[in-house]
Amino acid sequence: MTNRSFKKLFSSFLLVSMLVFSLTSAIGSAAVPSPVQLTDIVDSYAQKEINNLVDNGIISGYEDGSFQPRKTITRAELSKIIVLSSGLKENPEQAAAFTDVGKDSWYRGFVGALVASNITQGTSATTFAPEAKVTREELAIFFIRALGLEETTGKVAVDAKLSDLGTVSSWAQPYVSLAFKTGFTLGSDNPDGTIRFSPKDNSERQAVARMAYEFMHNKNTFINRAKELVNNNPKVSSVIAINNSTIEVTFTSPVTKVAMNDFTFDNNLEATRAELKAGTSNVIVLTTSMQTLGTVYKLMYLGSDTGITVIGANSQSNVGSSSGNTGSSNSGSNSNGSGSGSGSGSDSDSDGNSVVTPVVLSAPANFTASAGDTQIHLAWLSVTGATYYNLYQSLDNSTYTKISGPATVTTATYNVTGLTNGTTYYFKTTAANTGTVSMYSNVVSATPTATPLIAPSQPVLATANVVPEVNITISAPLAGVTAWLAPAGTTTFTPSTTMTRLVGNGTATTIAAPAAAGIYKLFLVNAAGTSLASEGSLTVSIPLVGPAIVDLGTAGNFVILSKAGITNVPTSAITGDIGVSPIDWTAITGFSLIADATNEFSRSPQINGKAFGANNASPTPSNLTTAISNMETAFVDATGRPADYLELYSGDISGRTLAGGIYKWSTDVNINSDVTLNGGANDVWIFQSAGKISEASGIKVILTGGAQAKNVFWQAAGTVSIGTGAHFEGIVLSKTDITMKSNASIKGRLLAQTGITLDQNTVTAP
């Protein structure tokens, strides 16, 4: 291969990888800024271009000083190159449909940006293949779309000089053709003068640099060449079916190139050969597959709708007709138009075969368009003799695309959905039956606009409490409306662990609840803004974390339980039952107890509950014996649990915030400033002290995040002291005494294996 051929081959190699080539970005973190001379580009055909882009900070090499010009790139790397060079904004949300593009992947935002810009839609509806190598034909597609020339594809004839055009995938041929005709890709010379494109080859970094340089300095040149190619194409003026395998196409100006692939029809009719008619410069004779008599075939030239149809002929006829922009006929031959009115006729060829001219249909009248939210409603007057209608859509009132399926629109209305709000759309329609198609209706246009959304209400989001990531069912909003399940108060919506995007289809949908705990609302979002939050809310709570609770047994029936006695300085407020054993109820002092008539318990104005002693009537003594035994067992259980945290803060937990778990100290535990226990409703705390537990006066134990006093256990081998005016939370299990000083309070239980002292305290069962 000549040096020139070699350069051409690689200059075409990346087409699209083009654009402002930030290979540092395109290859994740592999390449780094390289202000020093690159060591391996001396022999690269793109040395000048690489150096130019390095000087401008567009590309860079690797940490070892190399550039690796022959290394290939992946689809993920190319995505980043295109996005950065085009100035597009990362859009990770738009990549959510691809199962092979992870939420934390470095390229997710770039892939989404390409999808949002219609530069790519992935390798399937659910895959992008980020690690796949990029072939030359794929680069042609990326490049043409990035330049906004997709609509130009198919309008430029396929060049016969491409010797391996047949190996180009059918879906890539229009893009490759346009890239080749504009001169952006040159290919490699063959001995016979043709050019080889090598569409399945992978792309190299040096080719990326070469094409990035060309794009930066000569982009407008290639765009203008594409425009010139389109403007120079001749226009089709008429189409005639000579017989059931031959069609003549007449152009408004001389045709300079003839290619069978430039002509396509609908209804499964194929062109198998194309040649210039002898003695003419503007008539192409097409050999076709077998036509069906009376079937209407629409002609596409260079990928664009010509607006002209032809009616299939029989084997001997030369009277097949075309339906275009002028004229009308109800019999005879060479009809090249259809006008308004109706009528039909017949004739015979030289062999007596009947040739039927179908009914002539009027163009649909009073064609109107009414815009809605992402949709436009079309309506028109019914046409006599029509059995169905064809609908055409355009963004520029120039190039139209048929949007209705064959014979599917049978009434004079049509709803076009899935449109982009704020974009103007143009429409026209034709009436049709099995024999003919009318002229086009008037052109109408409309611009869909988002309508303000109201807050979703029940049962769109039913109030519920769930654990993270459990499946939940939500009644989806209306079709076409996007909803977000997000934390209350959210105003900006981006897919994350706390936000889930739902596209409405009017039916219930099942999703995983958010992974993070919190309160979530449902919001409706469209171009008009964001709705108010839903009335319902979803509360996500973290499940049990850490140890199991300490089983108190029947000791849990008492808010205060002691083996040696309970001494009180009035007036205290106790909510729950109190008890002593094996000592009798006379060891409960300061409560002015009054025995019940059954003598099974006593009461006091200071106790919202009952007081029990070992000398009360049966079954109280037995119940107390069991409760005391359960208390001692619970103490042993709490003491013996393996610790999660040892000697934390040397026993001084003042001012600390502690999560659920088991904490163990061989020393005293001191609380000299407020301590916070933060966790969920099912979290458990067990504090083990080989010494005393002391809370200073006026200090508080505070529970946050849903933590509950019934799940907090304080086990002390020594005494437990709660200071004057202090507040405590949890179950106290003391081997010795428990003392609550003046005006102290506790939400929990006091369970002591010796005595308990109270002084005008508030004790409330959890």
RAMOHU-V255108 format. One line per field, one symbol per residue. ss: DSSP state (h for helix, s for strand, l for the rest). phi: phi as a letter, one per 30 degrees, with the letter a starting at -180 (. if undefined). burial: + if it has 24 or more other ideal C-beta (glycine too) atoms within 12 Angstrom, else -. A space follows every 10 residues. Layout:
ss=???
phi=???
burial=???
This chain:
ss=llhhhhhhhh hlllhhhlll llhhhhllll llllllllll llllllhhhh hhhhhlllll llllllllll lslshhhhhh hhhhhhllll lhhhhlllll lllllllhhh hhhhhhllll llllllllll llslshhhhh hhhhhhlllh hhllllllll lsllhhhlll llhhhhhhhh hllllllssl llllssllll lslshhhhhh hhhhhhhhhh hhhhhhhhhh hllllsssss sssllsssss sllllllllh hhssslllll ssssssllll llssssssll lllllsssss sllsssssss slllllllll lsslllllll llllllllll llllssssll lllsssslll lllllllsss sllllssssl lllllllsss ssssllllls ssllllllsl llssssllll lllsssssss ssllllslll lllsssslll llllllllll lllsssslll ssssslllll lsssssslll lllllsllss sssllllsss sslllllsss ssssssllss lllllllsss slllllllll llhhhhhsss ssllsssssl llssslssss llllhhhssl lllsslllll lsslllssll sslllllllh hhhhhhhhhh hhhhhhhhhh llllsslhhh hsllllssll ssssslllss slllssssll llllsssssl llssslllls ssssllllhh hsssssllls ssllllssss sssslllsss llllssssss ssllsssssl lsssll
phi=.deddddded dddbhddgge dcdeddcicd cbebddddcb cecddceddd dddddcidba ccedicchdc ddbcdddded eddddcidce beedcddddc cddcddcedd edddddcida bidadbbchd cddcddddde dedddddice dddidcdddd dddcedcdee dcedddeddd ddidbcibdc edjdbcchdc ddccdddddd ddddddcbed dddddddddd ddddcdcabb ddadbbbccc cdbeccbcbe ddcbbchidb dcabaddeib bbbccccbdd dceidccccc bhicddibcb ceccdcdbce bbcbcbiaab aibhdbabcd jblaababdd ciddcccded cddechdbbb dbdhabccba ddcdjdcabc cbbbcbhbcc bdccdehccc cdbacccidc dicdccbbbb cabdcabddd dddbbabdbd ceccddbece bddacbceid dbcbddddei ccbbcbeejd bccbeadcbb cbcdbibdbc bddedcdlcc bcbcbbddkc ddddddbccc cddebjdddd ddiddddcdb bbcckbcbcd ccbcckdbab addddddcci chdbddedid abbaddbdlb cbbdcddece edddeddddd dddddddddd dddcbchdhh jcceidccdd lccbbcbdcc bcbeccccld dcdbcbccbd bcbbcddicb cccbijebdd ccbccbdcdb bcdeidbbbk ccccdbcbbc deidbbclbc bcdbcbccbh ccbbdd
burial=------++++ ++++++++++ ++++++++-+ +--+---+-- +--+++--++ +-++---+++ ++---++++- ++++++++++ ++++++-+-+ ++++++++-- +-+-++++++ +++++++-++ ++-----+++ --++++++++ +++++++-++ +++++++++- ++-++--+-- -+++++++++ ++++++++-- ----+++++- ++++++++++ ++++++--+- -++-++--++ --++++++++ ++++++++++ +---+-++++ +++++++-+- +--+------ --++++++-- ++++++++++ ++++++++++ ++++--++++ +++++--+++ --+++++++- -+-------- ----++++++ +++++-+++- ++++++++++ --+-++++++ ++++----++ ++++----+- -+++++--++ +---++++++ +++-++++++ +-++++++-+ --+--+---+ +--+++++-- -+-+++++-+ ++++++++-+ --+++--+++ ++++----+- +-++-+++++ ++++++---+ +-++-+++++ ++--+++-++ -+++++++++ ++++++++-- -+++++++++ +-+++-++++ +-+-+----+ ++++-++-++ ++++++---+ +-++++++-+ +++++-+++- +-+-+--+-- +-+--+-+++ +++++-++++ +--+++++++ +++++++++- ++++++--++ +++-++++++ ++++++++++ +++--+++++ ++++++++++ ++-+++++++ +++++++++- ++++++
